[in-house]
Amino acid sequence: TFNARNEGEGGAYEAELYVAWPPEADYSGIARNNVSLTHLACSYEADNQTRYLVCDLGNPMKSGTSLWAGLRFTVPRLEDTQSSVQFELQIRSKNTNNSESEVVLFELEVAAVADVILQGVSRPDKVIFPPPNFTVHHNLRGEQDVGPELHQVYELVNNGPSSVSQASLVVQCPLRAQGHALLYPVEVISEGPLSCSSETNFNALKLKLQPPAADGPKSLKSNTELRIQKREVHRDPLGEQRNLTCGAVECWELSCNVGLLQRGGSTILTVRSRLWAETFMERPHKQYILECLVHYKVNRMSYSILPKFIPSGSKKVVTTVMWAKPDGQFSVPVWIIILAVLAGLLLLALLIYLLYKMGFFKRSDPYGTTMEKAHLKPQASYEA
């Protein structure tokens, strides 16, 4: 967008705006997204290696004229070593005096920018206890013996315009609290340019897994063993906690390296785990919130030009453990029902007694009495 003015005392005849643009850019048209901008008529000219855009400003361009207009350019041949591109603007006219204005240099800064979005969800986000058809198993064989299944899905999306060549993604989730197991991590499934590792052994007890998905999960392996131990304690610190966050309980950590993400590209990380049902069933009717934290950081972009800021961010993914309400929690006690029936019968008896005392049941029917009198009255005889 530019502003062209005639500050002279007379008009400028055949006034034109000359715009020279760099070889990396291409002219794409007049800016029309603002009604306050003047729509100019422009033509293309070339002088040796220099390309010009010539726009008509008026004939004459009257004294005191001030107009705003806009031109649109694209820069498809930009080298990643360039920190800026430069445009030259000048007003020329056919006047004898002051026929040319000073050349104005417009320098456009070049920067690498990527709008990266992190999304996360827990499926399900609420787990109802006790699980249906579940029995606590002390000899675990399959992963289903641990407890309800939990999927936590994370997606990293690059909305551009620049591409990202390398980024890091770190996931932290509750593992145990006060020696009591909370989550049993089973496996990791990834889509896109993503590779992960962890110091915590996934499926540490080597339980039989459920049939994998069509693409097949990528399981993490580690030398660290996960041991679940039960401790007899008189005081239950876990029973006093409600928010199970990584700042309050022990967590496992998953570190991932993200590869090249072009504009519009994404990568998906799915962590499959099991809620340790025995821990929660030992504390009936207590609600817990398990909070997983995931954060990302862009380490390198695909250009020599340094970005103005390094994209980074974090997100919390929450899973709530709730208990189903007992069937009889809000049912009416039997003694209240019996008392209500007796009270109703007593009121009915009292109402009948009052009506009896008021003579309601002794009333005679006036219509019936009149009919009886008419029937008993002798008929009159007529003689001819």
Secondary structure, DSSP 4 states (H G I P E B T S, - for coil): -EEEE--SSS-BTTEEEEEEE-TT-EEEEE--S-TTS----EEEEEETTEEEEEEEEETTB-TT-EEEE-EEEE-TT--TT-SEEEEEEEEE-S-SSS-BPPPEEEEEE----EEEEEEEEEESSEEEESPTT----SS--BGGGT--EEEEEEEEEEEEES-EEEEEEEEEEEEEETTEE-EEEEEEEEESSEEEEESSPTTTT-PBPPPP-SS--B----S----------SS-HHHH--EE-TTTSEEEEEEEEE--B-TT-EEEEEEEEEE-HHHHHTSTT--EEEEEEEEEEEEEESSSSPPSS--EEEEEEEEEEEEPPPTTTTPPPHHHHHHHHHHHHHHHHHHHHHHHHTTGGG---HHHHHHHHHHHSPPP----
